[in-house]
Each structure stands twice: as C-alpha cells, then as structure tokens.
Amino acid sequence: MTWWKIWSRSGGRRAGEPDYYEEGVDLVRHGHYHEALISFRLSLKHQPRHAATLEQMAVVYTHIGLADEAVRAYAAALEERPRSPAAHYGLAFLLLRKGAEGEARRHLEEFLVLARADREEPRHLDHARRTLQRLGAPVAEAATN
C-alpha cells in the first residue's frame, strides 16, 4: 500500500496522531466546549471544510453564545454538504433568533424535506413543524425513504 493510501485513509493524520474530530465529539459530550473547539480546529487542519466538523463547531459556538460564528460554521457546512438536515435545522433556529424569519423558514422547510422520519429525532421534526406553523408557512412532511 502506498503512503498516499495510508495518509488518505487516516484523514491526513500520521500514525499515532489522535483523531481530533472524535476527540472533539467526546469533549462536547462532556461539556468541554472550548477544548472541543481546539480539537475541531485541529481536525480542520487535516480535513479542511469537513462538513461534520463544521457542524459540530456550530453546535459548540451555539452552546458558548457565539451565534455569529455558529451561523458562519453552519453556512460553511452547507457549502460542503447542501443536503445536511442537521445544518439546515441548526441554522434555521439561529436565524430566527436574529430576526431573519424568511431565511429561517427556508431552512426549516429544507430540513423537513431532507429529514428522514426514521432517522431524525421526532422532537426535532415536531419542533420544526410547530415553528413553521407559528411563522404561517405550509408544513412539509419529512421524507420516509
């Protein structure tokens, strides 16, 4: 196996180097948000613009009250993975807080179109539907396939 195949399989990490993304996820689970950001930033050095890492960073930014950074991280994640239900969902509620109802509505509608009813938390689906109803928008159903 060539060195490139080994390098690309490891996400660009050297042998023995930690998986910074997984480390960050574990830190988030334990409420260590600032430390998680460090791990996610290191992860992005190895896999720039990695959508899952950007989504996790957005969650962390939201938890620590940095809404503008969270919006930017979700937007960057959607550039890489436009069909991410999680990014649409998280971004929608941040936009609502900023008063951008039209844009938030669009992301909630996209979330419901992309979300699979068998994979998404029912509470997220219900929350999105209730929010759209409150905003006076027609409510789409989550995809079932």
C-alpha positions in Angstrom: 0.0 0.0 0.0 1.4 3.4 -0.9 1.9 6.2 1.6 -0.8 8.2 -0.1 -3.4 5.5 0.5 -2.4 5.2 4.2 -2.4 9.0 4.6 -5.9 9.4 2.9 -7.4 6.6 4.9 -6.3 8.2 8.1 -7.9 11.5 7.2 -4.5 13.0 6.7 -3.3 12.0 10.2 0.1 10.5 10.9 0.3 7.1 12.6 -0.3 7.6 16.3 -1.8 11.0 15.9 -5.2 11.4 17.6 -8.5 11.6 15.7 -9.2 15.2 16.5 -12.8 15.1 15.3 -13.7 12.1 17.6 -11.8 13.8 20.4 -13.8 16.9 19.9 -17.1 15.0 19.8 -16.1 13.3 23.1 -15.3 16.7 24.7 -18.7 18.1 23.6 -20.4 15.1 25.2 -18.7 16.0 28.5 -19.5 19.7 28.2 -15.9 20.8 27.5 -16.8 23.2 24.7 -13.7 25.4 24.5 -11.4 22.3 24.5 -13.7 20.8 21.8 -13.2 23.8 19.6 -9.4 23.3 19.7 -9.8 19.7 18.7 -12.2 20.6 15.8 -9.8 23.3 14.6 -7.0 20.7 14.6 -9.3 18.3 12.7 -9.9 21.0 10.0 -6.2 21.3 9.5 -6.2 17.7 8.3 -9.5 17.8 6.6 -10.3 21.4 5.6 -14.0 22.2 5.2 -15.1 18.8 6.6 -18.9 19.3 6.9 -19.3 17.2 10.0 -16.6 19.1 11.8 -18.1 22.4 10.8 -21.5 21.3 12.0 -20.0 20.3 15.4 -18.2 23.6 15.6 -21.5 25.4 15.0 -23.1 23.4 17.8 -20.3 24.4 20.2 -20.4 28.0 19.1 -24.1 28.0 19.9 -23.6 26.5 23.3 -21.0 29.1 24.3 -23.1 32.0 22.9 -21.2 32.9 19.7 -24.2 32.9 17.4 -22.5 34.7 14.5 -19.7 32.2 14.4 -22.2 29.4 14.6 -24.1 30.8 11.6 -20.8 31.0 9.6 -19.9 27.4 10.6 -23.3 26.1 9.5 -23.2 28.1 6.3 -19.7 26.6 5.5 -21.0 23.1 6.3 -23.9 23.6 3.9 -21.5 24.7 1.2 -19.8 21.4 1.5 -22.9 19.3 2.2 -26.0 21.2 1.0 -28.4 18.3 1.9 -27.5 18.2 5.6 -30.7 18.2 7.6 -28.7 19.0 10.8 -27.1 22.1 9.4 -30.4 23.3 8.0 -32.1 22.8 11.3 -29.4 24.4 13.5 -29.0 27.4 11.1 -32.8 27.9 11.0 -33.1 28.5 14.7 -30.1 30.8 14.8 -31.5 32.8 12.0 -34.9 33.1 13.9 -33.0 34.5 16.9 -31.5 37.1 14.6 -35.0 38.0 13.2 -34.4 36.6 9.7 -37.7 34.7 9.6 -37.8 34.3 5.8 -34.4 32.7 5.6 -35.1 30.6 8.7 -38.4 29.4 7.2 -36.5 28.3 4.0 -34.0 26.3 6.1 -36.8 24.7 8.2 -38.6 23.7 5.0 -35.4 22.2 3.6 -34.9 20.3 6.9 -38.3 18.7 6.7 -37.8 17.8 3.0 -34.4 16.2 3.7 -35.0 14.7 7.1 -35.9 11.1 7.2 -38.7 10.4 9.6 -37.0 7.1 10.6 -33.7 8.7 11.4 -34.4 12.2 12.9 -35.5 12.7 16.4 -39.3 13.1 16.5 -38.9 16.1 18.8 -36.8 17.9 16.1 -39.4 17.1 13.4 -42.2 18.3 15.7 -40.3 21.4 16.7 -39.6 22.3 13.0 -43.3 21.8 12.1 -44.6 23.8 15.0 -42.2 26.6 14.3 -43.2 26.7 10.6 -46.9 26.8 11.6 -46.1 29.7 14.0 -44.4 31.5 11.2 -47.5 30.9 9.0 -45.8 28.7 6.5 -47.2 25.5 5.0 -45.6 22.4 6.6 -43.9 19.7 4.6 -43.6 16.2 5.8 -40.2 14.6 6.4 -39.1 12.1 3.8 -39.7 8.5 4.6 -37.2 6.9 2.2 
